[in-house]
Amino acid sequence: MKKLLDLFKNKYFIAVVAFTVWMLFFDKNDVISQYEYSTQLNKLKQEKDFYTKETDQVKKDLKELDSNLTTAEKFAREKYFMKKDNEDVFVVVKAEEKK
């Protein structure tokens, strides 16, 4: 018990404990902030991967559209519901099942 009491009276021990508490809870870069930064970084990496894949898909579609006229017509009909003057377009939407 006396050794423990002497340890708490030691100015170096008190300084280390105060420094540790300050760095863990009160500093600008405390543990909570670091966790939030890490979470935000992971989210941004996921968004980057998503947009990279989307960009690759759009580039592929653009290359395909530039190379073939029938593909351009198919793309316009499917994505933008375009039609020729003498055609009618029917859009069928599937109803979602209720649980």
C-alpha positions as CSV (number, residue, x, y, z in Angstrom):
1,M,0.0,0.0,0.0
2,K,2.8,2.4,0.8
3,K,4.5,1.7,-2.6
4,L,1.2,2.5,-4.3
5,L,0.8,5.7,-2.4
6,D,4.4,6.6,-3.2
7,L,3.7,6.0,-6.8
8,F,0.8,8.4,-6.8
9,K,3.0,11.0,-5.1
10,N,5.7,10.7,-7.8
11,K,5.6,13.8,-10.0
12,Y,6.7,11.9,-13.1
13,F,3.9,9.4,-12.7
14,I,1.4,12.2,-12.3
15,A,2.8,14.0,-15.4
16,V,2.6,10.8,-17.5
17,V,-1.0,10.1,-16.4
18,A,-2.0,13.7,-17.0
19,F,-0.4,13.6,-20.5
20,T,-2.1,10.3,-21.3
21,V,-5.5,11.6,-20.2
22,W,-5.0,14.8,-22.1
23,M,-4.0,13.0,-25.3
24,L,-6.9,10.5,-25.1
25,F,-9.8,12.8,-24.3
26,F,-9.0,16.5,-24.6
27,D,-6.6,16.9,-27.5
28,K,-7.7,17.9,-31.0
29,N,-6.7,14.5,-32.3
30,D,-8.2,12.4,-29.5
31,V,-9.3,8.8,-29.8
32,I,-12.9,9.6,-30.7
33,S,-11.8,12.0,-33.5
34,Q,-9.4,9.4,-34.8
35,Y,-12.2,6.8,-34.9
36,E,-14.5,9.2,-36.8
37,Y,-11.7,10.0,-39.2
38,S,-11.1,6.4,-39.9
39,T,-14.8,5.7,-40.4
40,Q,-15.0,8.7,-42.8
41,L,-11.9,7.5,-44.7
42,N,-13.5,4.0,-45.2
43,K,-16.7,5.6,-46.4
44,L,-14.8,7.7,-48.9
45,K,-12.8,4.7,-50.2
46,Q,-16.0,2.9,-50.8
47,E,-17.4,5.9,-52.7
48,K,-14.2,6.1,-54.7
49,D,-14.5,2.4,-55.7
50,F,-18.1,2.9,-56.6
51,Y,-17.4,5.9,-58.8
52,T,-14.4,4.2,-60.4
53,K,-16.6,1.3,-61.4
54,E,-19.3,3.6,-62.7
55,T,-16.7,5.6,-64.7
56,D,-15.3,2.4,-66.3
57,Q,-18.9,1.3,-67.2
58,V,-19.7,4.6,-68.8
59,K,-16.4,4.5,-70.8
60,K,-17.3,1.0,-72.0
61,D,-20.7,2.1,-73.0
62,L,-19.3,5.2,-74.8
63,K,-16.8,3.1,-76.7
64,E,-19.6,0.7,-77.7
65,L,-21.9,3.5,-78.8
66,D,-19.1,5.1,-80.9
67,S,-18.4,1.9,-82.7
68,N,-21.8,0.7,-83.7
69,L,-24.9,2.6,-84.8
70,T,-27.4,-0.2,-83.9
71,T,-26.0,-0.2,-80.4
72,A,-26.7,3.5,-80.2
73,E,-30.3,3.0,-81.3
74,K,-30.7,0.2,-78.7
75,F,-29.1,2.3,-76.0
76,A,-31.5,5.2,-76.8
77,R,-34.5,3.0,-76.8
78,E,-33.7,1.2,-73.5
79,K,-32.3,4.1,-71.4
80,Y,-34.3,7.1,-72.7
81,F,-37.4,5.4,-74.1
82,M,-37.0,7.0,-77.5
83,K,-39.0,5.7,-80.4
84,K,-39.5,6.1,-84.1
85,D,-42.5,8.2,-85.4
86,N,-44.7,5.2,-86.2
87,E,-44.1,3.2,-83.0
88,D,-45.7,3.1,-79.6
89,V,-43.7,2.5,-76.5
90,F,-45.1,0.5,-73.6
91,V,-43.2,0.5,-70.3
92,V,-44.0,-2.4,-68.1
93,V,-43.2,-1.9,-64.4
94,K,-43.2,-5.0,-62.1
95,A,-45.1,-4.5,-58.9
96,E,-43.2,-5.3,-55.7
97,E,-44.4,-8.1,-53.6
98,K,-45.8,-7.1,-50.2
99,K,-44.6,-9.1,-47.2
